[in-house]
Amino acid sequence: MNRFGDIDQPSSKRLPPIYGFRSEKLVSLETALEPIVSQIDELPYYIKIAKKSCHYPSEHNLSKDQSAAIYIYTMEWGDTTLYRVLNKALRSENRQALKIWFPYLKLFDTALDLLPTVKGALWRGISLNIGKDFINNEIVTWWSVNSCSTSVKVIKSFLGNEKDSTLFLIEAIHGKSVSSYTEFENENEVILRMGTRFRVKGDPLDQSNGAHIVHMAEEDEDDDETSISPMEKMSVTPKTSNQIPSNTKQNQYGITIAGGNGEGNKSNKLCSPYGICVDNDHQCIYIADRGNHRIVEWKYGAKEGKVVAGGNEQGNQMDHLNKPTDVIVDKKTNSIIIADNGNKRIMRQSLQNNKNQQIIISNINAYGLAMDNNGDLYVSDFEKHEVRRWKIGDKNGTLVAGGNEEGSDLNQLSFPTFIYVDEDYSVYVSDCGNYRVMKWVKDAEEGIVVAGGNGQGNSVTQLDECGGVIADRSGNVYVADPNNHRLMRWCAGSEEGSIVVDGNGESSNESCAPAGLSFDGEGNLYFADGSNGRVQKLDKNAN
């Protein structure tokens, strides 16, 4: 057992909160731990080591005793290592027995107050299969001090080749970076305080190597709002999960809402429609009509569409497009953003003035687009095997997925196509060359397989190429499987998917090379039915 694996296991016991230690006076480390000497062998000796080796003077204005309080917590010397004895006491129902720890907890807690706060992805792990004990949407409290790492490699080095291990991926809000103050600076340690509450985000994910991953998000105790706001109160950007009800299911029979009149370039036809984006505010859908080198706006109930970008044959002039692969709406600027794949550029097109075009990113093999709630743009680069986030004014963007050359490891991608960003800023990637969908939590060093990942094929555990991808609030993933001519739904934590639409054909319950996906605000699913030259709507089925 190490401190990264010293994890509170689920229990039906409800413990009262820990309070009272904050009113203690700050004292030296020797005085703070004097009541504990009888519980820990040779404790005065280890206190001397901590005082001698701790990080002091401190650029964060910690006193020597505060710095040593963190250092001794991270030291390892056997079964009576301080963190083990402390965490056992913190988990105990005997809250009265904790009082002897109050002087140390005061010193430790005030030290953490002075350290930098960390928000983002953290990791913990234990060499036991306890994933099944964590239930989707359940609130979990860890009463112990929680040592985490920003590096999954550090956690895996402790777990070794244990097949029944459990990894915890934690979206932290109030982490405290202690790596400069520990005995092991290269472990990138971040501490979450005792009594931190988490919400379990989806069922455990079983990985191909036998490991299990539990995804949790730290609850913000300062936020009085509920974690899921009512749909009718939301004003959101299309293609983010705020508009998607959880556990949405669809009828298998689709309704044609665009095209469906054979392939062609007339206003009532489409040719290899690809990426799509539903605009709830304007009751229309935008379609990357790839074969016609144009973007089409199709109003609900209309018999034909309106060209809003391109449509002047294939070309590289400002008013031309070359095989566009995706399109999204930017509500803030009343414009659409286009992945002009054949021209290796990303275009912005005003919806008020068809002649107002702008290249916003050039020299990029852009394939899929997404936008988060902050208005930041995400782009998958088919050639560099990566996904980057671009803020306004960025020249190079920030890497958020892949970027470690082409490959099949969890920190790699192979020809990423469509992408999707949820309200927690996790990025879902259709990892086409690896026949899988990856989920990269914000600031994570590697992704999680959430669909496919079992080689190329047509079983319900496999994909054969990956098209559009989208997820609902419960973490259920929808993915287009073009070569198998089907749409799949992977419930959170499931090892296999279910078929939503199947069959190589043009009937209303069939598809042929489906591509982009999009939800409307009511949970109806839309997909570009590529080789059938149409966009289909699958009505939500609540039964």
C-alpha positions in Angstrom: 0.0 0.0 0.0 1.2 3.5 -0.9 -0.4 6.8 -0.2 -1.8 7.0 -3.8 -3.6 3.8 -3.1 -4.7 4.5 0.5 -8.3 4.9 -0.7 -11.5 5.0 1.2 -13.6 2.0 0.1 -17.3 2.5 -0.3 -19.2 2.0 3.0 -22.8 2.4 4.1 -21.5 4.1 7.3 -22.2 7.8 7.5 -19.6 9.7 9.4 -19.9 13.2 10.9 -17.7 15.9 9.5 -14.4 16.7 11.1 -14.3 20.1 12.8 -12.6 21.7 15.7 -9.0 21.5 14.6 -9.0 24.9 12.9 -9.4 26.6 16.3 -6.1 25.1 17.5 -3.0 27.3 17.8 -0.2 26.9 15.4 2.7 25.0 17.1 5.9 23.3 16.1 5.8 20.0 14.4 7.4 18.3 17.4 4.6 19.7 19.7 1.9 18.9 17.2 2.9 15.3 16.9 3.7 14.8 20.6 0.4 13.1 21.4 1.0 10.6 18.5 4.5 9.4 19.6 3.1 6.3 21.3 1.3 5.2 18.1 4.2 5.5 15.7 7.6 3.8 16.2 10.6 6.2 16.2 8.4 9.2 15.3 10.8 11.8 16.8 13.5 10.4 14.5 11.3 10.9 11.4 10.3 14.4 12.6 14.0 15.3 12.6 14.4 14.0 9.0 11.4 16.0 7.9 12.6 19.2 9.5 16.0 18.7 7.9 14.9 17.7 4.4 11.8 19.9 3.9 11.5 22.6 1.3 12.5 25.8 3.2 12.6 28.7 2.8 9.4 28.5 0.8 8.4 30.7 -2.1 4.8 30.1 -0.9 5.6 31.6 2.6 5.2 28.3 4.5 6.9 28.2 7.8 9.5 25.4 8.3 7.1 23.5 10.5 4.3 23.8 7.9 6.7 22.6 5.2 7.9 19.7 7.4 4.2 18.8 8.1 3.7 18.1 4.4 7.0 16.3 4.0 6.5 13.9 6.9 3.1 13.0 5.5 4.6 11.8 2.2 7.5 9.8 3.9 7.4 6.0 3.7 8.9 3.8 6.5 6.6 0.9 7.0 3.3 -0.1 8.6 3.3 2.8 11.0 4.1 5.4 8.3 2.3 8.6 9.5 -0.1 8.9 6.6 -1.4 5.3 7.2 -2.0 5.9 10.9 -3.6 9.3 10.3 -5.9 8.1 7.5 -7.0 5.1 9.5 -8.0 7.6 12.3 -9.8 9.9 9.8 -12.0 6.9 8.6 -12.8 5.8 12.1 -16.3 6.3 13.6 -14.6 7.3 16.8 -14.4 11.0 16.1 -13.5 11.7 19.7 -10.2 9.8 19.2 -9.2 12.3 16.4 -8.7 15.1 18.9 -5.0 14.1 19.5 -4.4 14.8 15.8 -5.9 18.3 15.9 -2.6 20.2 16.4 -1.0 18.4 13.4 -4.1 18.8 11.2 -4.0 22.5 11.9 -0.4 22.7 10.8 -1.0 20.5 7.8 -4.2 22.3 6.7 -2.8 25.8 7.0 0.2 24.7 4.9 -2.2 23.6 2.2 -4.0 26.9 2.3 -0.8 28.6 1.1 -0.1 26.3 -1.8 -1.3 26.7 -5.5 -4.7 25.3 -6.3 -5.0 22.7 -9.0 -8.0 22.2 -11.3 -8.1 19.4 -13.8 -7.5 15.7 -14.2 -5.9 13.7 -11.3 -5.2 10.0 -10.8 -5.2 7.5 -8.0 -5.1 3.7 -8.0 -5.4 0.6 -5.9 -4.4 -3.0 -6.6 -8.0 -4.2 -6.0 -11.1 -4.5 -8.2 -13.4 -2.1 -6.3 -14.8 -0.4 -9.3 -18.1 -2.2 -9.1 -18.8 -0.5 -5.8 -19.0 2.9 -7.4 -22.4 3.7 -8.8 -23.2 6.2 -11.5 -24.2 9.6 -10.1 -23.6 8.5 -6.5 -22.0 11.0 -4.1 -18.9 9.6 -2.4 -17.0 11.2 0.5 -13.3 10.3 1.1 -12.6 11.2 4.7 -8.9 10.6 4.5 -6.2 12.9 3.0 -6.3 12.1 -0.7 -2.9 11.8 -2.5 -3.3 12.0 -6.2 -0.9 12.6 -9.2 -1.3 14.6 -12.3 0.5 11.7 -14.1 -1.2 8.4 -14.8 2.2 6.9 -15.4 3.2 7.5 -11.7 0.1 5.6 -10.5 0.6 2.8 -13.0 4.2 2.4 -11.8 2.8 1.6 -8.3 0.1 -0.8 -9.7 2.5 -2.7 -11.9 0.8 -5.5 -13.9 -2.0 -6.1 -11.5 -5.0 -7.1 -13.6 -7.7 -6.4 -11.0 -6.5 -2.9 -10.2 -8.8 0.1 -10.1 -7.7 3.5 -11.5 -9.6 6.6 -10.4 -9.8 9.5 -12.8 -10.7 12.6 -10.8 -11.8 16.0 -12.1 -10.5 18.2 -9.3 -11.5 21.7 -8.3 -9.6 22.4 -5.1 -6.5 20.3 -5.4 -3.3 21.5 -3.7 0.1 21.0 -5.5 2.6 19.6 -3.0 5.2 18.1 -5.4 7.9 20.6 -4.3 7.3 19.8 -0.6 7.4 16.0 -0.7 10.1 13.4 -0.3 9.4 12.3 -4.0 9.2 15.4 -6.1 8.9 13.5 -9.4 5.6 12.0 -8.4 3.6 15.2 -9.4 1.6 14.9 -6.2 -1.6 16.9 -5.6 -3.6 16.6 -2.4 -7.3 16.7 -2.0 -8.3 17.5 1.5 -10.0 15.1 4.0 -13.7 15.0 3.6 -13.7 15.8 -0.1 -17.0 14.9 -1.8 -17.2 13.4 -5.3 -19.9 12.5 -7.8 -19.4 9.3 -9.7 -19.6 10.1 -13.5 -20.7 6.9 -15.2 -20.3 3.2 -14.5 -16.8 1.8 -14.2 -15.0 1.3 -17.5 -13.3 -2.1 -18.0 -10.0 -1.8 -20.0 -8.5 -4.4 -22.2 -5.6 -4.9 -19.9 -7.9 -5.9 -17.1 -7.8 -2.6 -15.2 -11.0 -0.8 -14.2 -11.4 3.0 -14.4 -13.8 4.9 -12.1 -14.4 8.5 -13.3 -15.3 11.0 -10.5 -15.7 14.7 -10.3 -15.1 16.8 -7.1 -18.2 18.5 -5.9 -17.9 22.2 -5.4 -19.1 22.9 -1.9 -19.3 26.6 -2.7 -21.7 26.1 -5.5 -25.4 26.3 -4.4 -26.7 25.4 -7.9 -27.6 21.9 -8.8 -25.2 20.1 -11.1 -27.8 19.8 -13.8 -29.9 22.8 -14.7 -33.3 22.6 -16.2 -33.3 22.4 -20.0 -35.7 25.3 -20.4 -33.3 27.7 -18.5 -30.3 27.0 -20.8 -28.8 29.1 -23.5 -26.0 27.1 -25.1 -23.8 26.5 -28.1 -24.9 23.7 -30.4 -22.8 20.5 -30.3 -22.2 20.7 -26.5 -23.9 18.3 -24.1 -25.9 21.0 -22.3 -28.7 20.5 -24.8 -28.7 16.7 -24.5 -31.0 15.0 -22.0 -29.4 12.0 -20.2 -30.2 8.4 -21.1 -31.8 9.4 -24.4 -33.0 6.6 -26.6 -34.2 6.8 -30.2 -36.6 5.0 -32.5 -34.9 3.0 -35.1 -37.1 4.4 -37.9 -35.8 7.7 -39.2 -37.5 10.7 -40.8 -35.7 12.4 -43.7 -35.4 16.1 -42.9 -32.9 17.1 -45.6 -32.1 15.6 -49.1 -33.4 12.2 -49.8 -33.9 12.9 -53.5 -30.9 11.1 -54.8 -27.4 12.5 -54.9 -26.9 15.7 -56.8 -26.2 19.4 -56.6 -29.7 20.8 -56.9 -31.1 22.7 -53.9 -33.2 19.7 -52.9 -30.3 17.3 -53.0 -27.1 16.5 -51.2 -24.0 14.6 -52.2 -22.1 12.7 -49.5 -23.3 14.9 -46.5 -20.8 14.7 -43.7 -20.6 16.8 -40.6 -23.9 18.3 -39.4 -24.9 20.8 -36.7 -28.4 21.4 -35.4 -29.2 25.1 -34.6 -32.1 25.0 -32.1 -32.5 28.8 -32.1 -33.2 29.1 -35.8 -34.9 25.7 -36.2 -32.5 24.5 -38.9 -29.6 22.2 -39.5 -26.3 23.1 -41.2 -24.8 20.4 -43.4 -21.3 20.0 -44.7 -22.3 18.8 -48.2 -18.9 17.4 -48.9 -19.4 16.1 -52.5 -20.8 19.5 -53.6 -18.1 21.5 -51.8 -20.6 23.6 -49.9 -22.4 24.2 -46.6 -26.2 24.0 -46.7 -28.7 25.5 -44.3 -31.9 23.4 -44.2 -34.9 24.7 -42.3 -37.1 22.3 -40.5 -39.9 21.2 -42.8 -38.3 22.7 -45.9 -38.2 20.9 -49.2 -34.9 22.4 -50.2 -31.8 23.9 -48.6 -30.0 27.2 -48.9 -26.3 27.4 -49.7 -24.6 29.6 -47.1 -20.9 28.9 -48.0 -19.1 27.5 -51.0 -21.3 26.0 -53.8 -19.1 27.5 -56.5 -17.5 24.2 -57.5 -14.3 22.9 -55.9 -11.6 25.6 -55.4 -9.4 27.4 -52.9 -10.6 31.0 -53.3 -12.3 32.6 -50.4 -15.8 31.9 -51.7 -14.9 28.3 -52.6 -14.6 25.1 -50.5 -12.9 21.8 -51.1 -14.5 18.7 -49.6 -15.6 20.3 -46.2 -15.9 17.7 -43.5 -17.6 19.5 -40.6 -19.5 22.6 -39.6 -20.5 24.2 -36.3 -22.4 27.4 -35.3 -20.7 30.2 -33.3 -23.7 32.0 -31.8 -21.6 34.8 -30.3 -20.6 36.0 -33.8 -23.6 34.7 -35.7 -21.4 32.8 -38.0 -20.5 29.2 -38.9 -17.1 27.6 -38.7 -16.1 25.2 -41.4 -13.4 22.5 -41.6 -12.4 23.1 -45.2 -10.5 19.8 -45.3 -9.3 19.8 -48.9 -7.8 23.2 -48.6 -6.2 22.5 -45.2 -7.8 25.5 -43.5 -10.6 26.5 -41.2 -13.0 29.1 -42.4 -15.5 31.5 -40.7 -18.5 32.5 -42.7 -20.9 35.2 -41.5 -24.6 34.2 -41.6 -25.5 37.8 -42.2 -23.3 38.5 -45.2 -22.4 35.6 -47.5 -19.4 37.6 -48.8 -17.8 37.9 -45.4 -15.4 35.0 -45.2 -12.3 34.6 -43.1 -9.5 32.0 -42.8 -9.1 31.6 -39.0 -6.6 28.7 -39.1 -4.4 27.7 -42.1 -2.1 24.8 -42.9 -4.1 22.3 -40.9 -5.6 19.0 -42.0 -8.8 19.8 -40.1 -11.4 17.1 -40.0 -13.7 17.5 -37.0 -14.8 20.6 -35.1 -16.4 21.3 -31.7 -16.9 24.3 -29.5 -17.2 24.4 -25.7 -19.3 26.6 -23.5 -16.6 29.2 -23.3 -16.6 29.6 -27.1 -13.2 27.9 -27.5 -12.7 26.0 -30.7 -11.5 22.3 -30.9 -10.1 20.9 -34.0 -9.0 17.3 -34.9 -5.9 17.2 -37.1 -6.1 14.0 -39.3 -2.4 14.3 -40.3 -0.8 15.1 -36.9 -3.0 12.6 -35.0 -4.1 15.1 -32.4 -6.8 17.4 -31.2 -6.1 21.1 -30.2 -8.1 23.8 -28.5 -8.0 27.3 -29.9 -8.9 30.4 -28.0 -9.4 33.7 -29.8 -6.0 35.0 -30.8 -4.1 31.7 -30.4 -1.4 31.0 -33.0 -0.7 27.4 -32.2 -3.5 26.2 -30.0 -3.3 23.9 -26.9 -2.9 20.1 -27.3 -5.9 18.3 -25.6 -5.7 14.8 -27.0 -3.0 12.7 -28.8 0.0 14.5 -30.2 2.4 11.7 -29.4 2.7 10.5 -33.0 0.4 7.9 -34.5 -0.2 4.9 -32.4 -2.6 2.8 -30.3 -1.4 3.6 -26.8 -3.8 5.4 -24.5 -1.9 8.7 -25.1 -2.0 8.3 -28.9 -4.4 8.7 -31.7 -4.5 7.3 -35.3 -6.3 9.5 -37.9 -8.8 11.2 -35.6 -12.0 12.3 -37.4 -15.1 13.7 -35.6 -14.9 15.1 -32.1 -17.3 16.2 -29.4 -16.8 18.3 -26.2 -19.1 17.9 -23.2 -20.0 20.4 -20.5 -17.1 19.3 -18.3 -14.7 20.0 -21.2 -14.0 16.3 -21.8 -13.1 15.6 -25.4 -14.5 12.6 -27.2 -12.5 11.5 -30.3 -13.4 9.2 -33.1 -10.0 7.4 -33.3 -10.6 6.1 -36.7 -7.3 4.2 -37.3 -7.7 2.4 -34.0 -11.4 1.6 -34.4 -12.4 3.1 -31.1 -13.8 6.2 -29.4 -11.5 7.9 -26.8 -12.6 10.2 -24.0 -9.9 12.7 -22.8 -10.9 14.4 -19.6 -9.7 18.0 -19.3 -5.9 18.2 -18.7 -5.5 14.4 -18.9 -2.3 12.9 -20.2 -4.1 10.0 -21.9 -7.6 9.0 -22.8 -10.1 6.3 -21.9 -11.6 3.9 -24.4 -15.4 4.4 -24.3 -16.4 2.5 -27.4 -14.8 -0.1 -29.6 -11.1 -0.7 -29.1 -11.3 -4.4 -29.8 -10.0 -4.3 -33.4 -11.7 -3.9 -36.7 -14.9 -5.8 -37.1 -18.7 -5.9 -37.0 -19.5 -7.4 -33.6 -21.2 -5.3 -31.0 -17.8 -4.8 -29.2 -16.2 -3.5 -32.4 -16.2 -0.7 -34.9 -15.1 -0.6 -38.6 -14.0 3.0 -39.0 -15.4 5.7 -36.8 -17.7 8.5 -37.9 -19.6 11.1 -35.9 -19.5 10.9 -32.1 -21.7 12.5 -29.5 -22.5 11.8 -25.8 -25.4 12.6 -23.5 -25.1 13.8 -19.9 -25.0 10.3 -18.5 -21.9 9.5 -20.5 -23.6 7.3 -23.1 -21.8 7.5 -26.4 -23.3 7.5 -29.8 -21.0 6.7 -32.8 -21.5 6.3 -36.5 -19.9 3.1 -37.8 -19.7 3.9 -41.6 -18.2 0.7 -43.0 -20.8 -1.4 -41.0 -23.6 1.0 -42.1 -24.9 1.4 -38.6 -25.2 3.7 -35.6 -24.1 2.4 -32.3 -24.8 3.4 -28.7 -22.4 2.6 -25.9 -23.9 3.0 -22.4 -21.4 4.4 -19.9 -19.1 1.6 -18.6 -20.4 -1.0 -21.1 -18.1 -3.4 -22.9 -20.4 -3.6 -25.9 -22.7 -1.3 -27.8 -26.3 -1.6 -28.9 -27.4 -1.0 -32.5 -29.6 2.1 -33.0 -29.8 1.9 -36.8 -28.5 -1.0 -38.9 -28.5 -2.2 -42.5 -27.0 -1.2 -45.8 -30.0 0.3 -47.5 -32.1 3.4 -48.0 -35.2 2.4 -46.0 -36.2 4.5 -43.1 -34.7 2.0 -40.6 -31.5 1.7 -42.6 -28.4 3.7 -43.3 -25.5 3.7 -45.8 -22.1 5.0 -44.6 -23.4 7.3 -41.8 -21.2 10.2 -40.9 -21.8 13.2 -38.6 -24.2 13.2 -35.6 -26.0 16.0 -33.7 -28.8 16.2 -31.1 -31.5 18.8 -30.8 -32.7 20.2 -27.5 -35.3 17.6 -27.1 -32.9 14.7 -27.4 -33.8 13.7 -31.0 -30.7 12.4 -32.8 -29.8 13.5 -36.4 -27.3 11.8 -38.6 -25.8 12.4 -42.0 -26.7 9.3 -44.1 -23.7 9.8 -46.4 -24.2 7.4 -49.4 -28.0 7.9 -49.3 -27.6 11.7 -49.8 -29.8 12.6 -46.9 -30.0 13.7 -43.2 -32.2 11.5 -41.0 -33.9 12.4 -37.7 -34.5 9.7 -35.1 -37.2 10.7 -32.7 -36.5 10.3 -29.0 -38.0 7.1 -27.6 -38.6 7.4 -23.8 -39.8 3.8 -23.5 
